[in-house]
Amino acid sequence: ADARVLLHPSRYEGFGMVFTEARSRGMTIVSRAVGRAISSPGWSLGETDVDFAAACRSQLLAPAAPTETPPDPPIQHTVLSYVA
């Protein structure tokens, strides 16, 4: 509950309930483009260790954002992710 960043470097994620849980706690997310991951404010996508380190550093050095839960992406995004 006290974390500011969820680093999720997995190469596969079905739906990604952990993403919903992290966002509900106001965490920013750094992940690959897996599951329902979608690049947006508070959610950085990367592929390499360098990408992940830079995104985490950027998020941790930024002032803490107010906690708000963004809307989930549309179900069509999840379906297309499964197909891909």
C-alpha positions in Angstrom: 0.0 0.0 0.0 3.0 2.3 0.5 4.7 1.6 -2.8 4.7 4.4 -5.4 5.7 2.2 -8.4 4.8 -1.3 -9.6 7.6 -2.8 -11.8 6.1 -5.6 -13.8 8.7 -6.9 -16.3 6.8 -10.1 -17.2 6.7 -11.0 -20.9 3.2 -12.4 -20.6 0.2 -11.5 -18.5 -3.4 -12.6 -19.1 -5.6 -9.8 -17.9 -3.3 -8.4 -15.3 -5.4 -7.9 -12.1 -2.2 -6.7 -10.4 -2.4 -3.7 -12.6 -5.9 -2.8 -11.4 -4.8 -3.3 -7.8 -1.8 -1.1 -8.2 -3.8 1.7 -9.8 -6.4 1.5 -7.1 -3.6 2.2 -4.6 -2.4 5.2 -6.6 0.8 3.5 -7.9 2.3 4.2 -11.2 3.2 1.2 -13.3 6.2 0.3 -15.3 5.6 -2.8 -17.5 5.9 -4.4 -20.9 2.9 -4.1 -23.3 1.2 -7.2 -21.8 -2.3 -8.0 -20.6 -4.3 -4.8 -20.4 -1.2 -2.6 -20.2 -1.7 0.7 -22.0 0.7 3.6 -22.2 -0.9 6.5 -20.3 0.0 9.1 -17.6 1.1 7.0 -14.7 1.8 3.9 -16.8 5.1 3.5 -18.7 5.7 0.7 -21.2 9.2 -0.6 -21.9 11.1 -3.6 -23.2 14.6 -3.5 -21.7 16.2 -3.2 -18.3 17.3 0.2 -19.3 13.7 1.2 -20.1 12.5 -0.1 -16.8 15.3 1.6 -14.8 14.7 5.0 -16.5 11.0 4.8 -16.1 11.2 3.8 -12.4 13.7 6.5 -11.7 11.6 9.1 -13.4 8.5 8.1 -11.4 10.3 8.0 -8.1 11.9 11.4 -8.6 8.6 13.0 -9.6 6.4 14.5 -6.9 3.8 12.0 -5.7 0.6 12.4 -7.7 -2.8 12.5 -6.0 -4.4 9.1 -5.7 -7.1 8.6 -8.3 -8.1 5.5 -10.1 -8.1 5.9 -13.9 -10.8 4.1 -15.9 -10.0 0.6 -17.1 -9.3 0.4 -20.8 -12.2 -0.8 -22.9 -12.8 -4.6 -23.1 -11.9 -4.5 -26.8 -8.3 -3.6 -25.8 -8.1 -6.7 -23.6 -9.6 -8.9 -26.3 -7.1 -7.7 -28.9 -4.3 -8.2 -26.5 -5.4 -11.9 -26.0 -5.6 -12.4 -29.8 -2.1 -10.9 -30.3 
